[in-house]
Amino acid sequence: LRTMLCITKVDLYKEDSFHEKVEKTFTSMRLKPEHVFCVRNRSEGENRGGVSLTKIREEEMDLLRKKTGDHAIEYQLGVKSLSKALVKRQCQEIHSILPLTLKKIQKLENSLDIEYQNLGQPMNNAGVCRGRIIQLVDLCS
């Protein structure tokens, strides 16, 4: 899946041919109907008025049912179906790259283990640490 079509502002479409227009659009784009979504955005008034998301989604579905009429639709309606599809797609993508990510982490961990082993023993005493620094500076001169 590379392309999903999300038709927004369906409440602003005033013509009776909404369903036909949607089908013509996704057919001409060669998209599968399960990858096509019609949604209604929240209005400024709803945002300012504090209208509950549940009520907005119910109104969205009522509007979309009216827009599609008695047609047997194959495409998806509403933000809820879009959200589910996006989450599903995101999960699929995560599952596909997880094995590679794990291999990269393991390789980095092995590299860090080798680097850590080459560091030598930790110096627990400040005096020992200062003495070692002096020895290393003397080696450089």
DSSP file with accessible surface (Angstrom, degrees, kcal/mol):
  #  RESIDUE AA STRUCTURE BP1 BP2  ACC     N-H-->O    O-->H-N    N-H-->O    O-->H-N    TCO  KAPPA ALPHA  PHI   PSI    X-CA   Y-CA   Z-CA
    1    1 A L              0   0   86      0, 0.0     3,-0.1     0, 0.0     0, 0.0   0.000 360.0 360.0 360.0 121.5    0.0    0.0    0.0
    2    2 A R        +     0   0  238      1,-0.3     2,-0.4     0, 0.0     0, 0.0   0.598 360.0  47.4-118.0 -25.4    1.5    3.3   -1.1
    3    3 A T        +     0   0   73      2,-0.0     2,-0.4     0, 0.0    -1,-0.3  -0.978  50.2 177.3-130.1 132.4   -1.5    5.5   -1.6
    4    4 A M        -     0   0   56     -2,-0.4     2,-0.5    -3,-0.1    32,-0.2  -0.981  21.0-143.2-124.1 141.2   -4.6    6.2    0.5
    5    5 A L  E     -a   36   0A  32     30,-2.6    32,-2.9    -2,-0.4     2,-0.6  -0.918  14.1-172.6-108.1 125.6   -7.2    8.7   -0.6
    6    6 A C  E     -a   37   0A  55     -2,-0.5     2,-0.7    30,-0.2    32,-0.2  -0.959   7.4-160.3-119.5 111.9   -8.9   10.8    2.1
    7    7 A I  E     -a   38   0A  38     30,-3.8    32,-2.9    -2,-0.6     3,-0.3  -0.836  19.2-173.3 -94.0 116.7  -11.8   13.0    0.8
    8    8 A T        +     0   0   66     -2,-0.7    32,-0.2    30,-0.2    -2,-0.0  -0.551  54.2  34.9-107.5 172.0  -12.4   15.8    3.3
    9    9 A K    >   +     0   0  109     -2,-0.2     3,-1.8     1,-0.1     4,-0.4   0.830  61.2 158.2  56.6  37.0  -15.0   18.5    3.8
   10   10 A V  G >   +     0   0    2     29,-1.3     3,-1.1    -3,-0.3    30,-0.1   0.777  65.4  68.7 -63.4 -22.1  -17.7   16.2    2.4
   11   11 A D  G 3  S+     0   0   49      1,-0.2    -1,-0.3    28,-0.2    -2,-0.1   0.741  94.4  57.0 -68.8 -18.8  -20.3   18.4    4.2
   12   12 A L  G <  S+     0   0  109     -3,-1.8     2,-0.7     2,-0.0    -1,-0.2   0.616  81.1  98.8 -87.2 -10.9  -19.4   21.2    1.7
   13   13 A Y    <   +     0   0   47     -3,-1.1     5,-0.1    -4,-0.4    -4,-0.0  -0.664  48.3 177.0 -80.8 114.9  -20.3   19.0   -1.3
   14   14 A K        +     0   0  163     -2,-0.7    -1,-0.2     3,-0.0    -4,-0.0   0.632  42.1  98.8 -97.6 -16.5  -23.8   20.1   -2.3
   15   15 A E  S >  S-     0   0  115      1,-0.1     3,-0.5     2,-0.1    -2,-0.0  -0.315  73.2-127.7 -74.3 160.5  -24.5   18.1   -5.4
   16   16 A D  T 3  S+     0   0  162      1,-0.2     3,-0.4     2,-0.1     4,-0.2   0.614  97.7  75.5 -79.9 -12.6  -26.5   14.8   -5.4
   17   17 A S  T 3>  +     0   0   45      1,-0.2     4,-2.5     2,-0.1    -1,-0.2   0.066  54.8 122.9 -92.6  27.9  -23.8   12.9   -7.2
   18   18 A F  H <> S+     0   0    7     -3,-0.5     4,-2.6     1,-0.2    -1,-0.2   0.934  74.4  46.9 -54.1 -53.8  -21.4   12.5   -4.3
   19   19 A H  H  > S+     0   0   10     48,-0.6     4,-2.6    -3,-0.4    -1,-0.2   0.925 113.8  47.9 -57.8 -47.0  -21.3    8.7   -4.4
   20   20 A E  H  > S+     0   0   87      1,-0.2     4,-2.6     2,-0.2    -1,-0.2   0.895 111.2  51.3 -62.4 -39.9  -20.7    8.6   -8.1
   21   21 A K  H  X S+     0   0  111     -4,-2.5     4,-2.3     2,-0.2    -1,-0.2   0.912 110.4  48.6 -64.7 -43.1  -18.0   11.3   -7.9
   22   22 A V  H  X S+     0   0    4     -4,-2.6     4,-2.5    -5,-0.2     5,-0.3   0.952 113.6  46.2 -62.0 -48.9  -16.2    9.4   -5.2
   23   23 A E  H  X S+     0   0   59     -4,-2.6     4,-2.2     1,-0.2     5,-0.2   0.914 112.4  50.1 -61.9 -42.3  -16.3    6.1   -7.1
   24   24 A K  H  X S+     0   0  162     -4,-2.6     4,-2.4    -5,-0.2    -1,-0.2   0.908 110.9  51.6 -61.9 -40.1  -15.2    7.7  -10.3
   25   25 A T  H  X S+     0   0   50     -4,-2.3     4,-1.5    -5,-0.2    -2,-0.2   0.958 114.0  39.2 -63.8 -53.2  -12.3    9.4   -8.5
   26   26 A F  H  <>S+     0   0    9     -4,-2.5     5,-2.7     1,-0.2     4,-0.2   0.855 115.5  53.4 -73.4 -26.2  -10.8    6.3   -6.9
   27   27 A T  H ><5S+     0   0   94     -4,-2.2     3,-1.4    -5,-0.3    -1,-0.2   0.943 109.0  48.5 -68.9 -43.9  -11.5    4.1   -9.9
   28   28 A S  H 3<5S+     0   0   91     -4,-2.4    -1,-0.2     1,-0.3    -2,-0.2   0.807 112.4  49.4 -65.9 -27.5   -9.6    6.6  -12.2
   29   29 A M  T 3<5S-     0   0   91     -4,-1.5    -1,-0.3    -5,-0.2    -2,-0.2   0.447 111.1-125.3 -87.2  -3.2   -6.8    6.6   -9.6
   30   30 A R  T < 5 +     0   0  230     -3,-1.4     2,-0.3    -4,-0.2    -3,-0.2   0.875  56.8 152.9  59.2  40.7   -6.8    2.8   -9.6
   31   31 A L      < -     0   0   24     -5,-2.7    -1,-0.2    -6,-0.1    -2,-0.1  -0.774  49.4-115.4 -98.5 147.0   -7.2    2.6   -5.9
   32   32 A K    >   -     0   0  126     -2,-0.3     3,-2.4     1,-0.1     4,-0.0  -0.572  26.9-122.1 -74.5 142.3   -8.9   -0.2   -4.0
   33   33 A P  G >  S+     0   0   23      0, 0.0     3,-1.9     0, 0.0    43,-0.6   0.822 110.3  65.0 -58.6 -28.5  -12.0    1.0   -2.2
   34   34 A E  G 3  S+     0   0   92      1,-0.3    41,-0.1    41,-0.2    -2,-0.0   0.632  99.6  54.5 -70.9  -8.4  -10.7   -0.1    1.2
   35   35 A H  G <  S+     0   0   43     -3,-2.4   -30,-2.6   -31,-0.0     2,-0.4   0.199  92.6  88.5-105.4  14.8   -8.0    2.6    0.7
   36   36 A V  E <   -a    5   0A   0     -3,-1.9    40,-3.0   -32,-0.2     2,-0.4  -0.955  55.5-175.5-118.1 130.8  -10.5    5.4    0.1
   37   37 A F  E     -ab   6  76A   2    -32,-2.9   -30,-3.8    -2,-0.4     2,-0.5  -0.982  15.3-160.2-131.3 135.6  -12.0    7.4    3.0
   38   38 A C  E     +ab   7  77A   0     38,-2.0    40,-3.3    -2,-0.4     2,-0.3  -0.971  25.8 170.1-112.8 125.7  -14.6   10.1    3.2
   39   39 A V        -     0   0    4    -32,-2.9   -29,-1.3    -2,-0.5     2,-0.5  -0.917  30.8-137.2-135.2 159.3  -14.5   12.2    6.3
   40   40 A R        -     0   0   24     -2,-0.3    39,-0.2   -31,-0.2     2,-0.1  -0.979  25.1-137.2-117.3 124.1  -16.0   15.4    7.7
   41   41 A N        -     0   0   61     -2,-0.5     2,-0.1     1,-0.1   -30,-0.1  -0.434  28.0 -98.7 -76.3 154.4  -13.7   17.7    9.6
   42   42 A R        -     0   0   93     -2,-0.1     2,-0.2     1,-0.1    -1,-0.1  -0.443  40.7-125.8 -66.7 145.0  -14.7   19.4   12.8
   43   43 A S     >  -     0   0   51     -2,-0.1     4,-2.3     1,-0.1     5,-0.2  -0.507  17.1-114.3 -89.9 162.3  -15.9   23.0   12.4
   44   44 A E  H  > S+     0   0  124      1,-0.2     4,-3.0     2,-0.2     5,-0.3   0.894 118.7  55.5 -59.2 -40.2  -14.6   26.0   14.2
   45   45 A G  H  > S+     0   0   38      1,-0.2     4,-2.7     2,-0.2    -1,-0.2   0.897 107.2  48.4 -61.0 -40.9  -17.9   26.3   15.9
   46   46 A E  H  >>S+     0   0   16      2,-0.2     5,-1.8     1,-0.2     4,-0.6   0.900 112.4  49.3 -65.6 -40.9  -17.7   22.8   17.2
   47   47 A N  H ><5S+     0   0   73     -4,-2.3     3,-0.6     1,-0.2    -2,-0.2   0.938 116.7  40.6 -63.1 -47.6  -14.2   23.4   18.4
   48   48 A R  H 3<5S+     0   0  189     -4,-3.0    -2,-0.2     1,-0.2    -1,-0.2   0.863 114.0  54.0 -68.8 -36.0  -15.2   26.6   20.2
   49   49 A G  H 3<5S-     0   0   59     -4,-2.7    -1,-0.2    -5,-0.3    -2,-0.2   0.517 106.0-124.9 -79.9  -4.8  -18.4   25.2   21.5
   50   50 A G  T <<5 -     0   0   60     -4,-0.6    -3,-0.2    -3,-0.6     2,-0.1   0.821  40.0-179.5  67.7  31.2  -16.8   22.2   23.1
   51   51 A V      < -     0   0   42     -5,-1.8    -1,-0.2    -6,-0.2    -2,-0.0  -0.424  33.9-106.2 -65.4 134.7  -19.0   19.7   21.2
   52   52 A S     >  -     0   0   65      1,-0.1     4,-2.3    -2,-0.1     5,-0.2  -0.271  16.1-126.1 -65.1 148.7  -18.0   16.2   22.3
   53   53 A L  H  > S+     0   0   91      1,-0.2     4,-2.7     2,-0.2     5,-0.2   0.874 110.7  57.5 -62.0 -36.7  -16.0   14.0   19.9
   54   54 A T  H  > S+     0   0   99      1,-0.2     4,-2.2     2,-0.2    -1,-0.2   0.939 108.2  45.8 -60.0 -47.1  -18.6   11.3   20.2
   55   55 A K  H  > S+     0   0  102      2,-0.2     4,-2.6     1,-0.2     5,-0.2   0.915 112.0  51.6 -63.7 -41.6  -21.4   13.7   19.0
   56   56 A I  H  X S+     0   0    0     -4,-2.3     4,-2.4     1,-0.2    -2,-0.2   0.923 110.6  48.1 -62.5 -43.0  -19.2   15.0   16.2
   57   57 A R  H  X S+     0   0   53     -4,-2.7     4,-2.4     2,-0.2    -1,-0.2   0.880 110.8  51.2 -66.7 -37.2  -18.5   11.4   15.0
   58   58 A E  H  X S+     0   0  114     -4,-2.2     4,-2.3    -5,-0.2    -2,-0.2   0.935 112.1  46.4 -63.4 -45.3  -22.2   10.5   15.1
   59   59 A E  H  X S+     0   0   63     -4,-2.6     4,-2.5     2,-0.2    -2,-0.2   0.876 110.2  54.7 -64.1 -37.7  -23.1   13.6   13.1
   60   60 A E  H  X S+     0   0    1     -4,-2.4     4,-2.7    -5,-0.2    -2,-0.2   0.948 109.7  45.8 -60.0 -48.2  -20.3   12.8   10.7
   61   61 A M  H  X S+     0   0   48     -4,-2.4     4,-2.5     2,-0.2    -2,-0.2   0.896 111.4  52.3 -66.2 -38.4  -21.7    9.3   10.1
   62   62 A D  H  X S+     0   0   83     -4,-2.3     4,-2.0     2,-0.2    -1,-0.2   0.941 112.2  46.3 -59.7 -47.5  -25.3   10.6    9.7
   63   63 A L  H  X S+     0   0   42     -4,-2.5     4,-2.6     1,-0.2    -2,-0.2   0.927 112.5  49.7 -61.0 -45.6  -24.1   13.1    7.1
   64   64 A L  H  X S+     0   0    0     -4,-2.7     4,-2.2     1,-0.2    -1,-0.2   0.885 109.0  52.0 -65.4 -37.1  -22.1   10.5    5.2
   65   65 A R  H  X S+     0   0  137     -4,-2.5     4,-1.4     2,-0.2    -1,-0.2   0.901 111.3  47.9 -64.2 -39.6  -25.0    8.0    5.2
   66   66 A K  H  < S+     0   0  168     -4,-2.0    -2,-0.2    -5,-0.2    -1,-0.2   0.912 111.5  50.7 -65.4 -41.9  -27.2   10.8    3.7
   67   67 A K  H  < S+     0   0   39     -4,-2.6   -48,-0.6     1,-0.2    -2,-0.2   0.860 115.2  41.4 -64.4 -37.8  -24.5   11.6    1.1
   68   68 A T  H >< S-     0   0    8     -4,-2.2     3,-1.6     1,-0.2    -1,-0.2   0.649  90.9-176.4 -88.3 -15.0  -24.1    8.0    0.0
   69   69 A G  T 3<  -     0   0   40     -4,-1.4    -1,-0.2     1,-0.2    -2,-0.1  -0.215  60.9 -23.6  60.4-139.4  -27.9    7.3    0.0
   70   70 A D  T 3  S+     0   0  173     -4,-0.1    -1,-0.2     2,-0.1     2,-0.1   0.301 100.0 127.2 -91.2   8.5  -29.0    3.8   -0.7
   71   71 A H    <   -     0   0   81     -3,-1.6     2,-0.9     1,-0.1    -3,-0.0  -0.389  66.7-121.7 -68.8 143.4  -25.8    3.0   -2.7
   72   72 A A        -     0   0   92     -2,-0.1     2,-0.3     2,-0.0    -1,-0.1  -0.777  40.4-160.9 -82.1 107.4  -23.9   -0.1   -1.8
   73   73 A I        -     0   0   52     -2,-0.9    -5,-0.0     1,-0.1   -54,-0.0  -0.688  28.5-176.3 -98.2 148.2  -20.6    1.5   -1.0
   74   74 A E        +     0   0  126     -2,-0.3   -38,-0.1     2,-0.1    -1,-0.1   0.573  63.0  85.1-109.7 -22.0  -17.2   -0.2   -0.8
   75   75 A Y  S    S-     0   0    7      1,-0.1     2,-0.3   -40,-0.1   -41,-0.2  -0.258  85.9 -94.8 -78.5 172.4  -15.1    2.7    0.3
   76   76 A Q  E     -b   37   0A  61    -40,-3.0   -38,-2.0   -43,-0.6     2,-0.4  -0.665  30.0-151.8 -97.7 145.4  -14.7    3.8    3.9
   77   77 A L  E     +b   38   0A  25     -2,-0.3     4,-0.5   -40,-0.2   -38,-0.2  -0.937  48.8  10.8-118.2 132.1  -16.7    6.3    5.8
   78   78 A G  S  > S-     0   0    0    -40,-3.3     4,-1.7    -2,-0.4     3,-0.1   0.204  77.8 -85.4  94.8 154.7  -15.7    8.5    8.8
   79   79 A V  H  > S+     0   0   32      1,-0.2     4,-3.2     2,-0.2     5,-0.2   0.838 120.8  62.5 -63.2 -34.5  -12.6    9.5   10.8
   80   80 A K  H  > S+     0   0  146      1,-0.2     4,-2.3     2,-0.2    -1,-0.2   0.936 105.7  44.0 -61.1 -44.7  -13.0    6.4   12.9
   81   81 A S  H  > S+     0   0   26     -4,-0.5     4,-2.2     2,-0.2    -1,-0.2   0.891 113.9  51.4 -68.6 -35.9  -12.4    4.0    9.9
   82   82 A L  H  X S+     0   0   29     -4,-1.7     4,-2.6     2,-0.2    -2,-0.2   0.941 109.7  49.9 -63.2 -45.4   -9.5    6.2    8.7
   83   83 A S  H  X S+     0   0   58     -4,-3.2     4,-2.5     1,-0.2     5,-0.2   0.926 110.7  49.2 -59.7 -45.2   -7.9    6.1   12.2
   84   84 A K  H  X S+     0   0  138     -4,-2.3     4,-2.5    -5,-0.2    -1,-0.2   0.918 111.7  48.8 -61.3 -43.0   -8.2    2.3   12.3
   85   85 A A  H  X S+     0   0   26     -4,-2.2     4,-2.5     2,-0.2    -1,-0.2   0.901 111.7  49.1 -65.6 -40.0   -6.7    1.9    8.9
   86   86 A L  H  X S+     0   0   86     -4,-2.6     4,-2.5     2,-0.2    -2,-0.2   0.910 112.2  47.8 -66.9 -41.0   -3.8    4.2    9.7
   87   87 A V  H  X S+     0   0   82     -4,-2.5     4,-2.6    -5,-0.2    -2,-0.2   0.928 112.0  50.2 -64.7 -42.7   -3.0    2.4   12.9
   88   88 A K  H  X S+     0   0  137     -4,-2.5     4,-2.3    -5,-0.2    -2,-0.2   0.936 112.2  47.3 -60.6 -44.8   -3.2   -0.9   11.2
   89   89 A R  H  X S+     0   0   72     -4,-2.5     4,-2.3     1,-0.2    -1,-0.2   0.906 111.1  51.2 -64.0 -41.4   -0.8    0.3    8.4
   90   90 A Q  H  X S+     0   0  125     -4,-2.5     4,-2.6     1,-0.2    -1,-0.2   0.921 109.7  50.0 -63.0 -42.5    1.6    1.8   11.0
   91   91 A C  H  X S+     0   0   59     -4,-2.6     4,-2.8     2,-0.2    -2,-0.2   0.913 109.7  51.3 -62.2 -42.5    1.6   -1.6   12.9
   92   92 A Q  H  X S+     0   0   91     -4,-2.3     4,-1.9     1,-0.2    -1,-0.2   0.915 111.1  48.1 -60.6 -42.4    2.3   -3.4    9.7
   93   93 A E  H  X S+     0   0   86     -4,-2.3     4,-1.7     2,-0.2    -2,-0.2   0.922 111.7  49.1 -65.5 -43.8    5.2   -1.1    8.9
   94   94 A I  H  X S+     0   0   79     -4,-2.6     4,-1.6     1,-0.2     3,-0.2   0.936 111.2  50.1 -61.3 -44.8    6.7   -1.5   12.4
   95   95 A H  H  < S+     0   0  129     -4,-2.8    -1,-0.2     1,-0.2    -2,-0.2   0.862 109.0  52.6 -63.2 -34.1    6.4   -5.2   12.2
   96   96 A S  H  < S+     0   0   77     -4,-1.9     4,-0.3    -5,-0.2    -1,-0.2   0.840 116.9  36.4 -72.8 -31.9    8.2   -5.3    8.9
   97   97 A I  H  X S+     0   0   79     -4,-1.7     4,-2.4    -3,-0.2     5,-0.2   0.599  94.4  87.4 -97.3  -8.7   11.2   -3.2   10.1
   98   98 A L  H  X S+     0   0   93     -4,-1.6     4,-2.8     1,-0.2     5,-0.2   0.910  86.0  51.4 -59.5 -45.7   11.5   -4.6   13.6
   99   99 A P  H  > S+     0   0   75      0, 0.0     4,-2.2     0, 0.0    -1,-0.2   0.928 112.6  46.5 -59.6 -41.5   13.7   -7.6   12.7
  100  100 A L  H  > S+     0   0  101     -4,-0.3     4,-2.2     2,-0.2    -2,-0.2   0.917 112.4  50.5 -65.3 -41.8   16.2   -5.3   10.9
  101  101 A T  H  X S+     0   0   61     -4,-2.4     4,-2.3     1,-0.2    -1,-0.2   0.919 109.5  50.9 -61.7 -43.4   16.1   -2.8   13.8
  102  102 A L  H  X S+     0   0   96     -4,-2.8     4,-2.6     1,-0.2    -1,-0.2   0.918 109.1  50.9 -61.5 -43.0   16.8   -5.6   16.2
  103  103 A K  H  X S+     0   0  142     -4,-2.2     4,-2.4     1,-0.2    -1,-0.2   0.904 110.1  50.1 -61.6 -41.5   19.8   -6.8   14.1
  104  104 A K  H  X S+     0   0  137     -4,-2.2     4,-2.4     2,-0.2    -1,-0.2   0.904 110.9  49.2 -64.0 -40.8   21.2   -3.3   14.1
  105  105 A I  H  X S+     0   0   97     -4,-2.3     4,-2.8     2,-0.2    -2,-0.2   0.925 111.5  48.9 -64.0 -44.2   20.9   -3.0   17.8
  106  106 A Q  H  X S+     0   0   92     -4,-2.6     4,-2.5     2,-0.2    -2,-0.2   0.906 111.2  50.0 -63.8 -40.0   22.6   -6.4   18.4
  107  107 A K  H  X S+     0   0  161     -4,-2.4     4,-2.2     2,-0.2    -1,-0.2   0.931 112.6  46.7 -64.5 -44.0   25.4   -5.4   16.1
  108  108 A L  H  X S+     0   0  105     -4,-2.4     4,-2.5     2,-0.2    -2,-0.2   0.909 111.1  52.5 -63.8 -40.9   25.9   -2.1   17.9
  109  109 A E  H  X S+     0   0  108     -4,-2.8     4,-2.4     2,-0.2    -2,-0.2   0.926 109.6  48.7 -62.4 -43.4   25.7   -3.9   21.3
  110  110 A N  H  X S+     0   0   93     -4,-2.5     4,-2.1     1,-0.2    -1,-0.2   0.914 111.1  50.6 -62.3 -42.4   28.5   -6.3   20.2
  111  111 A S  H  X S+     0   0   59     -4,-2.2     4,-2.3     1,-0.2    -2,-0.2   0.909 111.3  47.8 -62.0 -43.0   30.6   -3.4   19.0
  112  112 A L  H  X S+     0   0   90     -4,-2.5     4,-2.7     2,-0.2    -1,-0.2   0.867 108.1  55.5 -67.8 -35.6   30.2   -1.6   22.3
  113  113 A D  H  X S+     0   0   78     -4,-2.4     4,-2.4     2,-0.2    -2,-0.2   0.927 109.5  46.7 -61.0 -44.1   31.0   -4.8   24.2
  114  114 A I  H  X S+     0   0   99     -4,-2.1     4,-1.7     1,-0.2    -2,-0.2   0.935 113.2  48.7 -63.9 -45.1   34.3   -5.1   22.3
  115  115 A E  H  X S+     0   0  119     -4,-2.3     4,-0.6     1,-0.2    -2,-0.2   0.911 111.0  50.8 -61.1 -41.9   35.1   -1.4   22.9
  116  116 A Y  H >< S+     0   0  161     -4,-2.7     3,-1.1     1,-0.2     4,-0.5   0.915 108.0  52.0 -63.6 -42.4   34.3   -1.8   26.6
  117  117 A Q  H >< S+     0   0  143     -4,-2.4     3,-0.8     1,-0.3    -1,-0.2   0.845 106.3  55.2 -64.4 -31.9   36.6   -4.8   27.0
  118  118 A N  H 3< S+     0   0  131     -4,-1.7    -1,-0.3     1,-0.2    -2,-0.2   0.608  91.0  75.1 -77.5 -10.6   39.4   -2.8   25.4
  119  119 A L  T << S-     0   0  131     -3,-1.1    -1,-0.2    -4,-0.6    -2,-0.2   0.765  93.3-143.0 -72.3 -25.1   39.1    0.0   27.9
  120  120 A G    <   -     0   0   50     -3,-0.8    -1,-0.2    -4,-0.5    -2,-0.0  -0.381  42.4 -22.5  90.1-172.2   40.7   -2.1   30.7
  121  121 A Q  S    S-     0   0  173     -2,-0.1     2,-0.0     1,-0.1    -4,-0.0  -0.424  71.4-107.7 -75.1 144.7   39.9   -2.2   34.3
  122  122 A P        -     0   0   83      0, 0.0     2,-0.7     0, 0.0    -1,-0.1  -0.367  25.4-128.2 -69.0 149.9   38.1    0.7   36.0
  123  123 A M        -     0   0   86      1,-0.1     6,-0.0    -2,-0.0     0, 0.0  -0.903  25.1-179.0-102.6 110.4   40.1    2.9   38.3
  124  124 A N        +     0   0  159     -2,-0.7     2,-0.5     1,-0.0    -1,-0.1   0.501  62.1  69.6 -87.2  -6.0   38.2    3.2   41.6
  125  125 A N     >  -     0   0   93      1,-0.1     4,-2.2     2,-0.0     5,-0.2  -0.950  69.1-146.3-121.8 130.8   40.7    5.5   43.2
  126  126 A A  H  > S+     0   0   59     -2,-0.5     4,-2.6     1,-0.2     5,-0.2   0.876 102.1  53.7 -61.7 -37.6   41.3    9.2   42.2
  127  127 A G  H  > S+     0   0   37      2,-0.2     4,-2.3     1,-0.2    -1,-0.2   0.918 108.9  48.0 -64.6 -42.3   45.0    8.9   43.1
  128  128 A V  H  > S+     0   0   84      1,-0.2     4,-2.3     2,-0.2    -2,-0.2   0.916 111.5  51.7 -64.2 -39.6   45.5    5.9   40.8
  129  129 A C  H  X S+     0   0   52     -4,-2.2     4,-2.2     2,-0.2    -2,-0.2   0.932 109.7  48.0 -63.7 -45.9   43.7    7.7   38.1
  130  130 A R  H  X S+     0   0  162     -4,-2.6     4,-2.3     1,-0.2    -1,-0.2   0.906 110.9  52.0 -61.4 -42.2   45.9   10.8   38.4
  131  131 A G  H  X S+     0   0   32     -4,-2.3     4,-2.3     1,-0.2    -1,-0.2   0.913 109.0  49.7 -61.3 -41.7   49.0    8.6   38.4
  132  132 A R  H  X S+     0   0  102     -4,-2.3     4,-2.4     2,-0.2    -1,-0.2   0.910 108.9  52.4 -65.4 -39.4   47.8    6.9   35.2
  133  133 A I  H  X S+     0   0   93     -4,-2.2     4,-2.5     2,-0.2     5,-0.2   0.928 108.7  50.5 -62.8 -42.4   47.2   10.2   33.5
  134  134 A I  H  X S+     0   0  101     -4,-2.3     4,-2.6     1,-0.2    -1,-0.2   0.925 109.3  51.2 -62.1 -42.6   50.7   11.4   34.4
  135  135 A Q  H  X S+     0   0  108     -4,-2.3     4,-1.8     1,-0.2    -1,-0.2   0.921 111.1  47.8 -60.3 -43.7   52.1    8.1   32.9
  136  136 A L  H  X S+     0   0   77     -4,-2.4     4,-1.1     2,-0.2    -2,-0.2   0.892 111.7  49.7 -67.0 -37.1   50.2    8.7   29.7
  137  137 A V  H >X S+     0   0   84     -4,-2.5     4,-0.9     1,-0.2     3,-0.5   0.923 109.3  52.2 -66.8 -41.2   51.3   12.4   29.4
  138  138 A D  H >< S+     0   0  105     -4,-2.6     3,-0.6     1,-0.3    -1,-0.2   0.873 105.0  56.3 -62.9 -34.6   55.0   11.3   30.0
  139  139 A L  H 3< S+     0   0  135     -4,-1.8    -1,-0.3     1,-0.2    -2,-0.2   0.817 105.9  51.8 -66.3 -30.0   54.6    8.8   27.1
  140  140 A C  H <<        0   0  118     -4,-1.1    -1,-0.2    -3,-0.5    -2,-0.2   0.678 360.0 360.0 -78.7 -21.7   53.5   11.6   24.8
  141  141 A S    <<        0   0  121     -4,-0.9    -3,-0.0    -3,-0.6    -4,-0.0  -0.319 360.0 360.0 -85.1 360.0   56.5   13.8   25.6
